[in-house]
Amino acid sequence: MKTRIQSKAAVPSALRLTLAAFAAMSLSSHAALLVSESFSNYTDGGLNGQAATGLGLTGSWNSTTTPFQRQATGLSMSGAYSSDGSMVLSGSGTTTHKITAEFANALPTGQLFGSYLFSTTAHTDSRSVGLTAVGAAGDNDNTASFVWAGNSYYSPAAGNPAIEGPGIRAEGSSWGTPSSTINGGETYLMLFAFEGSTGTTTAWVLSQSQLTYHLSGSLDSASLNLAAIGTEAASVVWRGSATGATAGAMTHLSMLALPRNSSFEFVWDEFRVSDLSLLETVTVPEPSVFS
């Protein structure tokens, strides 16, 4: 018994300091998560006018049109943080729909990382688009500081395949023709890295098998840029980049959609921004200390 009692002797002060340092590091590591919106704490139905509850957001969601809906069912991918709730837009016609929330603090202009889950319907008119933009209150996909999209807005003119695929643009740039196909109804992970000094956004789209593969190694810009584009686990579904004309204000988050098909639907979920790493935006749950 004495041996066991002695094994529980007081921890040396040097070791206590080390343990305290590790605890402090664990707590402070969450500070790099700047924005986290899971669309969890909302009433089902129209999102317009509901107070923004996500980490790093303030005020209420504001939309000049009504189709943006909060639904109880969330998107999920194994390995990525997920919770109940998502935002969906369904519609038709030629009206551009936009919903905006204000950041509690403008995003810093240095290196930023982000992610969100999305799904969309497959259709033959590739002019339909769902996208996410960061910029000033009145910015759209042509004027925002950086934009990354779930599917690309372009006219399938001669020589351009009419496919449903990811695209990206930035302030003053144009959409590129999609180079990869995405499947209607499948959940994908959109990742992005924004470099404020150059105004360049690089983005990647991953499927479930690809997220699992890259999480087993290094989920970072370098490894994703080395990956082939394809459907294999070691690949990425898509990769693209765009550079804006200037680095404008980054005070608001906007989701935009332009339906051109009666069956068009786009779902956004788990939007997250960090100034630390891509990995943090995917795997770190929203810390309660910021609630």
GUKE-56507 format. One line per 5 residues: their letters; for each residue x, y, z of N, C-alpha, C. Coordinates in steps of 0.2 Angstrom, whole numbers, plus 5000, padded with zeros to 4 digits. Example, Ala and Ser with C-alpha at 12.3 -4.5 7.8 and 13.67 -1.06 7.14 Angstrom:
AS = 5066/4972/5039/5062/4978/5039/5066/4984/5039 | 5064/4989/5035/5068/4995/5036/5064/5000/5039
END
This chain:
MKTRI = 5004/4994/5000/5000/5000/5000/5004/5006/5000 | 5010/5006/5004/5014/5012/5004/5017/5014/4997 | 5018/5009/4993/5021/5010/4986/5016/5014/4982 | 5009/5011/4983/5004/5015/4979/5003/5022/4981 | 5003/5023/4988/5002/5030/4990/5008/5034/4988
QSKAA = 5014/5032/4988/5020/5036/4986/5019/5037/4978 | 5016/5033/4974/5016/5034/4967/5011/5040/4966 | 5007/5042/4971/5003/5048/4970/5005/5054/4974 | 5012/5054/4974/5015/5060/4978/5014/5066/4974 | 5015/5072/4977/5014/5078/4974/5018/5079/4967
VPSAL = 5015/5082/4962/5018/5082/4956/5023/5088/4956 | 5030/5087/4954/5035/5092/4954/5033/5098/4951 | 5035/5104/4953/5033/5110/4951/5034/5111/4944 | 5040/5109/4941/5042/5109/4934/5037/5106/4930 | 5034/5100/4932/5030/5096/4928/5023/5099/4928
RLTLA = 5021/5102/4934/5015/5106/4934/5015/5112/4929 | 5020/5115/4929/5021/5121/4924/5020/5118/4917 | 5023/5112/4916/5023/5110/4909/5015/5108/4907 | 5012/5104/4912/5005/5103/4911/5001/5109/4910 | 5002/5114/4914/4998/5120/4913/4999/5123/4906
AFAAM = 5005/5123/4904/5007/5126/4897/5003/5122/4892 | 5003/5115/4892/4999/5111/4888/4992/5113/4888 | 4989/5114/4894/4982/5116/4894/4980/5123/4891 | 4985/5127/4892/4984/5134/4890/4984/5134/4882 | 4989/5130/4879/4989/5129/4872/4983/5126/4869
SLSSH = 4980/5121/4873/4974/5118/4870/4968/5123/4870 | 4968/5127/4875/4962/5132/4875/4963/5138/4870 | 4970/5140/4869/4971/5145/4865/4970/5143/4858 | 4971/5137/4856/4971/5135/4849/4964/5136/4846 | 4959/5137/4850/4952/5138/4847/4952/5145/4845
AALLV = 4956/5149/4847/4955/5156/4845/4956/5158/4838 | 4959/5154/4834/4960/5155/4827/4954/5154/4823 | 4948/5151/4826/4942/5150/4822/4938/5156/4822 | 4938/5160/4817/4935/5166/4816/4927/5166/4815 | 4925/5162/4811/4918/5162/4809/4916/5154/4809
SESFS = 4910/5153/4812/4907/5146/4811/4900/5147/4811 | 4897/5145/4805/4889/5145/4805/4887/5138/4803 | 4883/5135/4807/4880/5128/4806/4873/5128/4804 | 4870/5134/4804/4863/5135/4803/4859/5130/4808 | 4861/5130/4814/4858/5125/4819/4853/5129/4823
NYTDG = 4854/5135/4825/4850/5138/4830/4845/5143/4827 | 4841/5141/4822/4836/5145/4819/4829/5141/4819 | 4824/5145/4817/4818/5142/4816/4817/5140/4809 | 4814/5134/4808/4813/5132/4801/4809/5136/4797 | 4811/5137/4791/4807/5142/4786/4812/5147/4784
GLNGQ = 4809/5153/4782/4813/5159/4779/4818/5161/4784 | 4824/5162/4781/4830/5164/4786/4830/5172/4786 | 4827/5175/4781/4827/5182/4781/4824/5185/4787 | 4828/5190/4791/4826/5193/4797/4828/5189/4803 | 4830/5183/4803/4832/5179/4809/4838/5182/4811
AATGL = 4839/5183/4818/4846/5185/4820/4851/5180/4819 | 4857/5182/4816/4862/5177/4815/4865/5175/4821 | 4866/5168/4822/4868/5165/4828/4875/5162/4828 | 4878/5162/4822/4884/5159/4821/4890/5163/4824 | 4895/5159/4826/4901/5162/4829/4904/5167/4824
GLTGS = 4905/5173/4826/4908/5179/4822/4903/5182/4818 | 4897/5181/4818/4892/5185/4815/4888/5189/4819 | 4885/5195/4817/4881/5199/4821/4875/5202/4817 | 4870/5204/4820/4864/5207/4817/4860/5201/4814 | 4856/5203/4809/4851/5198/4806/4853/5196/4799
WNSTT = 4851/5190/4797/4851/5189/4790/4847/5193/4786 | 4849/5196/4780/4845/5201/4776/4845/5198/4769 | 4839/5198/4766/4838/5196/4759/4833/5200/4756 | 4834/5202/4750/4828/5206/4746/4823/5201/4743 | 4825/5194/4743/4820/5189/4741/4819/5184/4746
TPFQR = 4814/5180/4745/4812/5175/4751/4814/5168/4750 | 4817/5166/4745/4818/5158/4744/4823/5155/4749 | 4827/5159/4752/4832/5156/4757/4828/5153/4763 | 4829/5146/4764/4826/5143/4769/4830/5139/4774 | 4829/5140/4780/4833/5135/4785/4829/5129/4786
QATGL = 4832/5123/4785/4829/5117/4786/4833/5113/4791 | 4829/5109/4795/4832/5105/4800/4837/5100/4799 | 4837/5097/4793/4841/5092/4790/4848/5096/4788 | 4854/5093/4791/4860/5096/4789/4864/5091/4785 | 4869/5094/4781/4873/5090/4777/4879/5087/4782
SMSGA = 4882/5082/4780/4887/5079/4784/4892/5075/4779 | 4898/5075/4782/4903/5070/4779/4907/5068/4785 | 4909/5061/4785/4913/5058/4790/4919/5061/4790 | 4921/5064/4796/4928/5067/4797/4927/5074/4797 | 4922/5077/4795/4920/5084/4795/4915/5086/4801
YSSDG = 4916/5092/4804/4912/5094/4809/4905/5095/4806 | 4900/5092/4809/4893/5093/4807/4888/5093/4812 | 4882/5097/4811/4877/5097/4816/4870/5098/4813 | 4865/5098/4816/4858/5099/4813/4858/5106/4809 | 4854/5106/4804/4852/5112/4801/4856/5113/4795
SMVLS = 4853/5117/4790/4857/5119/4784/4852/5124/4781 | 4855/5128/4776/4852/5133/4772/4851/5130/4765 | 4845/5131/4762/4843/5129/4756/4840/5134/4752 | 4841/5134/4745/4838/5139/4740/4835/5134/4735 | 4829/5134/4733/4826/5131/4728/4822/5136/4724
GSGTT = 4822/5135/4717/4819/5140/4713/4820/5139/4706 | 4817/5144/4702/4817/5144/4695/4817/5152/4693 | 4817/5153/4686/4817/5160/4684/4824/5162/4683 | 4825/5169/4682/4831/5172/4681/4833/5177/4686 | 4830/5177/4692/4831/5182/4697/4837/5179/4701
THKIT = 4842/5184/4702/4848/5182/4707/4846/5183/4714 | 4846/5178/4718/4844/5179/4725/4851/5179/4729 | 4850/5183/4735/4856/5185/4739/4854/5185/4746 | 4857/5182/4751/4856/5183/4758/4863/5185/4761 | 4863/5190/4766/4869/5192/4769/4869/5193/4776
AEFAN = 4874/5191/4779/4875/5192/4787/4882/5196/4788 | 4882/5200/4793/4888/5204/4794/4892/5201/4799 | 4899/5201/4798/4904/5199/4803/4904/5204/4809 | 4905/5201/4815/4905/5205/4821/4912/5209/4820 | 4917/5207/4817/4923/5210/4815/4925/5209/4808
ALPTG = 4927/5214/4805/4929/5213/4798/4935/5207/4798 | 4935/5203/4793/4940/5198/4793/4947/5201/4791 | 4952/5198/4794/4959/5201/4793/4961/5200/4786 | 4966/5204/4784/4968/5204/4776/4974/5200/4775 | 4976/5196/4780/4981/5191/4779/4979/5185/4776
QLFGS = 4982/5179/4778/4981/5173/4776/4974/5170/4779 | 4969/5168/4775/4963/5165/4778/4962/5158/4775 | 4959/5154/4779/4957/5147/4777/4949/5146/4778 | 4946/5142/4774/4939/5141/4775/4937/5135/4772 | 4930/5133/4774/4927/5127/4771/4920/5128/4772
YLFST = 4916/5124/4768/4909/5123/4769/4907/5117/4765 | 4901/5114/4768/4898/5108/4764/4893/5111/4760 | 4892/5107/4754/4887/5109/4749/4884/5103/4745 | 4878/5104/4743/4876/5100/4738/4871/5103/4733 | 4870/5101/4727/4866/5104/4722/4863/5099/4718
TAHTD = 4858/5101/4714/4855/5097/4709/4858/5097/4702 | 4858/5091/4699/4861/5091/4692/4855/5093/4687 | 4857/5097/4682/4852/5099/4677/4856/5101/4671 | 4852/5102/4665/4855/5103/4659/4857/5110/4657 | 4854/5115/4661/4856/5122/4660/4861/5124/4665
SRSVG = 4867/5124/4663/4873/5126/4667/4874/5133/4669 | 4869/5137/4667/4869/5144/4670/4867/5144/4677 | 4863/5139/4680/4861/5140/4687/4868/5139/4691 | 4867/5143/4697/4873/5143/4701/4872/5145/4708 | 4875/5141/4712/4875/5143/4720/4882/5145/4722
LTAVG = 4883/5150/4726/4890/5152/4727/4890/5156/4734 | 4896/5157/4737/4897/5160/4743/4902/5166/4742 | 4901/5172/4744/4906/5177/4743/4907/5181/4750 | 4913/5184/4750/4915/5188/4756/4917/5195/4753 | 4914/5200/4756/4915/5207/4754/4912/5212/4758
AAGDN = 4910/5218/4755/4906/5223/4758/4898/5221/4757 | 4894/5225/4761/4887/5224/4761/4884/5223/4754 | 4886/5227/4750/4882/5227/4743/4886/5223/4738 | 4891/5220/4739/4895/5216/4734/4891/5210/4732 | 4893/5208/4725/4890/5202/4722/4896/5198/4720
DNTAS = 4895/5193/4716/4900/5189/4714/4906/5192/4710 | 4904/5198/4707/4909/5201/4703/4913/5207/4707 | 4911/5209/4712/4914/5214/4716/4916/5212/4723 | 4915/5206/4725/4917/5204/4732/4924/5203/4732 | 4927/5203/4738/4934/5202/4739/4937/5195/4737
FVWAG = 4933/5190/4739/4934/5183/4737/4928/5179/4736 | 4928/5175/4732/4922/5171/4730/4924/5164/4729 | 4920/5159/4731/4921/5152/4729/4914/5149/4728 | 4914/5145/4723/4907/5143/4721/4906/5136/4721 | 4900/5133/4721/4898/5126/4721/4898/5124/4714
NSYYS = 4895/5128/4710/4895/5126/4703/4895/5133/4699 | 4898/5132/4693/4900/5138/4689/4895/5141/4684 | 4894/5148/4684/4890/5151/4680/4893/5152/4673 | 4891/5149/4668/4893/5151/4661/4888/5148/4656 | 4889/5151/4650/4884/5148/4645/4888/5143/4641
PAAGN = 4885/5137/4640/4888/5131/4637/4888/5133/4629 | 4892/5137/4627/4893/5139/4620/4897/5134/4617 | 4898/5135/4610/4901/5130/4606/4908/5128/4609 | 4909/5122/4610/4916/5119/4613/4916/5119/4620 | 4911/5121/4624/4911/5121/4631/4906/5115/4633
PAIEG = 4908/5111/4637/4903/5105/4639/4898/5108/4644 | 4892/5106/4643/4887/5108/4647/4887/5103/4653 | 4891/5104/4658/4892/5100/4664/4891/5104/4670 | 4889/5100/4675/4888/5103/4682/4894/5103/4686 | 4898/5108/4686/4905/5108/4689/4906/5114/4693
PGIRA = 4911/5113/4698/4914/5119/4702/4917/5124/4698 | 4917/5130/4700/4920/5136/4697/4922/5141/4703 | 4926/5146/4701/4928/5151/4705/4929/5158/4702 | 4928/5163/4705/4930/5170/4702/4931/5174/4708 | 4934/5180/4706/4936/5185/4711/4934/5192/4708
EGSSW = 4935/5197/4712/4933/5204/4710/4936/5205/4703 | 4932/5207/4698/4934/5208/4691/4936/5203/4687 | 4936/5196/4689/4938/5191/4685/4931/5188/4682 | 4932/5183/4678/4926/5179/4675/4926/5172/4677 | 4920/5169/4677/4920/5162/4678/4924/5158/4673
GTPSS = 4927/5153/4675/4930/5148/4670/4925/5143/4669 | 4926/5139/4663/4922/5134/4661/4924/5128/4666 | 4919/5125/4669/4920/5119/4674/4924/5114/4670 | 4929/5111/4674/4934/5106/4672/4932/5099/4675 | 4928/5099/4680/4926/5093/4683/4918/5093/4684
TINGG = 4916/5087/4684/4909/5086/4685/4907/5084/4692 | 4902/5087/4695/4899/5085/4702/4893/5082/4701 | 4891/5077/4706/4885/5073/4705/4879/5077/4709 | 4873/5077/4706/4867/5080/4709/4866/5076/4715 | 4864/5080/4721/4862/5077/4727/4868/5074/4731
ETYLM = 4874/5074/4729/4880/5072/4733/4882/5078/4737 | 4884/5076/4743/4887/5081/4748/4895/5081/4746 | 4897/5088/4745/4905/5089/4744/4907/5094/4749 | 4914/5094/4750/4917/5099/4754/4921/5104/4750 | 4919/5110/4751/4923/5115/4747/4928/5118/4752
LFAFE = 4934/5118/4750/4940/5121/4754/4943/5127/4751 | 4945/5132/4754/4948/5138/4751/4954/5141/4755 | 4958/5144/4752/4964/5148/4755/4964/5154/4752 | 4964/5160/4756/4964/5166/4753/4970/5170/4755 | 4974/5173/4751/4980/5177/4752/4978/5184/4751
GSTGT = 4978/5188/4757/4976/5195/4756/4981/5199/4752 | 4987/5197/4753/4992/5202/4750/4992/5202/4742 | 4989/5196/4739/4989/5196/4732/4981/5196/4730 | 4977/5195/4735/4970/5195/4733/4968/5188/4729 | 4972/5183/4730/4971/5177/4727/4967/5172/4731
TTAWV = 4962/5169/4729/4959/5163/4732/4960/5157/4728 | 4962/5151/4732/4963/5145/4729/4958/5140/4732 | 4954/5136/4728/4949/5132/4731/4950/5125/4729 | 4947/5120/4733/4947/5113/4731/4940/5110/4733 | 4938/5106/4729/4932/5102/4731/4934/5095/4732
LSQSQ = 4931/5092/4738/4933/5085/4739/4926/5081/4740 | 4927/5075/4738/4921/5070/4740/4923/5067/4747 | 4918/5062/4749/4919/5059/4755/4925/5055/4755 | 4926/5051/4750/4932/5046/4750/4939/5050/4750 | 4939/5056/4747/4945/5060/4746/4946/5064/4753
LTYHL = 4941/5066/4756/4942/5069/4763/4945/5064/4768 | 4942/5058/4768/4945/5053/4772/4952/5051/4771 | 4954/5051/4764/4961/5050/4762/4966/5056/4765 | 4964/5062/4763/4968/5067/4765/4968/5069/4772 | 4963/5067/4776/4964/5068/4783/4968/5063/4786
SGSLD = 4970/5057/4783/4974/5052/4785/4982/5055/4784 | 4983/5060/4780/4989/5062/4779/4989/5070/4781 | 4990/5074/4776/4990/5081/4777/4985/5085/4773 | 4980/5088/4777/4975/5092/4774/4977/5099/4774 | 4981/5101/4769/4984/5107/4768/4985/5109/4761
SASLN = 4986/5116/4759/4987/5118/4753/4992/5114/4748 | 4997/5113/4751/5003/5110/4748/5001/5103/4745 | 4998/5099/4750/4996/5092/4748/4990/5092/4743 | 4986/5096/4744/4980/5097/4739/4982/5099/4732 | 4987/5103/4732/4989/5106/4725/4993/5100/4722
LAAIG = 4996/5096/4725/5000/5090/4722/4995/5085/4720 | 4989/5084/4723/4984/5079/4721/4982/5080/4714 | 4981/5074/4710/4978/5074/4704/4970/5076/4704 | 4968/5078/4699/4960/5079/4698/4957/5073/4696 | 4952/5071/4699/4949/5065/4697/4944/5062/4703
TEAAS = 4942/5056/4702/4937/5053/4707/4941/5049/4712 | 4947/5047/4711/4950/5042/4716/4951/5046/4722 | 4952/5042/4728/4953/5044/4734/4959/5049/4735 | 4964/5047/4732/4970/5052/4733/4970/5058/4729 | 4964/5059/4725/4964/5065/4721/4959/5070/4724
VVWRG = 4958/5075/4720/4953/5080/4722/4948/5081/4716 | 4942/5082/4718/4937/5083/4713/4938/5088/4708 | 4941/5094/4711/4942/5100/4707/4947/5105/4711 | 4950/5109/4707/4955/5114/4710/4955/5120/4705 | 4955/5126/4708/4955/5132/4704/4957/5138/4708
SATGA = 4959/5143/4705/4961/5149/4709/4958/5155/4705 | 4958/5161/4708/4956/5167/4705/4959/5173/4709 | 4961/5178/4706/4964/5184/4709/4960/5190/4707 | 4958/5194/4713/4954/5200/4712/4958/5206/4710 | 4954/5211/4708/4958/5217/4705/4961/5221/4711
TAGAM = 4957/5221/4717/4959/5224/4723/4957/5220/4729 | 4960/5221/4735/4958/5218/4741/4953/5223/4744 | 4946/5222/4743/4941/5226/4746/4940/5225/4753 | 4934/5228/4756/4932/5227/4763/4929/5219/4764 | 4931/5216/4769/4928/5210/4771/4924/5210/4777
THLSM = 4918/5213/4776/4914/5214/4782/4907/5210/4782 | 4906/5207/4776/4899/5203/4776/4900/5196/4772 | 4896/5192/4774/4896/5185/4771/4889/5185/4767 | 4890/5183/4761/4884/5182/4757/4883/5176/4753 | 4877/5173/4753/4876/5167/4749/4872/5169/4743
LALPR = 4874/5168/4737/4870/5170/4731/4868/5164/4727 | 4862/5164/4723/4860/5159/4719/4856/5162/4713 | 4858/5159/4707/4854/5161/4701/4851/5155/4698 | 4845/5153/4699/4842/5147/4696/4840/5149/4689 | 4841/5144/4685/4839/5144/4678/4835/5138/4676
NSSFE = 4833/5134/4681/4829/5128/4680/4824/5127/4686 | 4819/5124/4684/4813/5123/4690/4815/5119/4695 | 4820/5114/4694/4822/5109/4699/4828/5111/4703 | 4831/5117/4702/4837/5120/4705/4836/5120/4712 | 4841/5117/4715/4842/5118/4723/4849/5118/4725
FVWDE = 4851/5122/4729/4858/5122/4732/4857/5123/4739 | 4862/5119/4743/4861/5118/4750/4868/5120/4753 | 4869/5125/4758/4875/5127/4761/4875/5124/4768 | 4880/5122/4771/4881/5120/4778/4888/5121/4780 | 4889/5122/4787/4895/5122/4790/4900/5126/4787
FRVSD = 4898/5133/4786/4903/5138/4784/4908/5140/4790 | 4914/5139/4788/4919/5141/4793/4925/5144/4791 | 4928/5149/4794/4934/5153/4792/4939/5153/4798 | 4945/5152/4797/4951/5152/4802/4957/5155/4799 | 4961/5158/4803/4967/5161/4801/4973/5157/4803
LSLLE = 4971/5150/4805/4976/5145/4807/4978/5140/4801 | 4973/5136/4799/4974/5131/4794/4967/5128/4791 | 4968/5125/4786/4962/5121/4783/4960/5116/4788 | 4964/5113/4791/4962/5107/4795/4957/5109/4801 | 4959/5115/4803/4955/5118/4809/4947/5119/4806
TVTVP = 4947/5122/4800/4940/5123/4798/4936/5117/4797 | 4939/5111/4796/4935/5105/4795/4934/5102/4801 | 4938/5101/4805/4938/5096/4811/4936/5099/4818 | 4938/5105/4819/4937/5108/4826/4930/5110/4827 | 4926/5108/4832/4920/5110/4833/4919/5117/4836
EPSVF = 4914/5120/4835/4913/5127/4837/4914/5127/4845 | 4919/5131/4847/4921/5131/4854/4915/5135/4858 | 4913/5132/4864/4908/5135/4868/4910/5142/4871 | 4917/5143/4872/4919/5149/4875/4918/5155/4870 | 4916/5154/4864/4914/5160/4860/4907/5160/4859
S = 4903/5156/4862/4895/5157/4861/4893/5163/4864
END
